[in-house]
Amino acid sequence: MDLLEDLKWRYATKIFDASKTIKEGDLEKLKEAVQLSVSSYGLQLYKVLIIKNKELKNRLREAAWDQVQLTDASHIFVFCNYTERKNEHIDEYIQATSQIQGTPLEKLNGYSNLIKNSLSEKSDSAWQTWSEKQTYLALSNLLTACAELKIDSCPMEGFEQEKFNAILGLDQKGLNAAVIAPVGYRSTKDHTQFRTKVRKTKDVLFEEI
């Protein structure tokens, strides 16, 4: 499997080569990979910001404990979950399903109600946790696509969410920065790339029942 070789090649890049920029064609492929990610019920209740503006990256770096990946990477993917439950999100998905798959809306009413009832039963804290988890599914696709294209990445939770939300104006949009991933190309100065991966053995990690 080429995929396994790609996964062996990737690592959480600590130092990017700031002189290198991702080509538009490759960026579109990364976007499509994220677009095709799985999500609960297929709703994709998140939005992904792609930051390339240098001034904005500098401000975000300050809100990420001055980590150099924020400014040296070609782009920053910011995965944002919706903070409010809105039936209109479900209605939009059902409408799109009807149009794309050619299914009459009345035949989708049962599924629509099932989703609405399921999500309405979650407490506010459970909703927030569930909503943030959705972004990690999309993040996984991004990291895998980067590896296949030999683009480096670094998934990061090490940032101040409230500051990110304020800088990017997310609160007004009902969004929250859940997880981020600078992407670009590794620097020859990043010695992390030469370290052998440390993973649990299959005997420890898996149990067949």
Buried (B, 14 or more C-beta within 10 A) or exposed (E): EEEEEBBEEBBBBBBBBBEBBBEEEBBEBBBEBBEEBEBBBEBBBBBBBBBEEEEBBEBBBBBBEEBBBBBBBBBBBBBBBBBEBEEEBBEEBBBEBBEEEEEEEEEBEEBBEEBBEEBEEBEEEEBBEBBBBBBBBBBBBBBBBBBBBEBBBBBBEEBBBEBBBBBBEBEEEEBBBBBBBBBBBBBEEBEEBEEEEEEEEEEEEEEEE
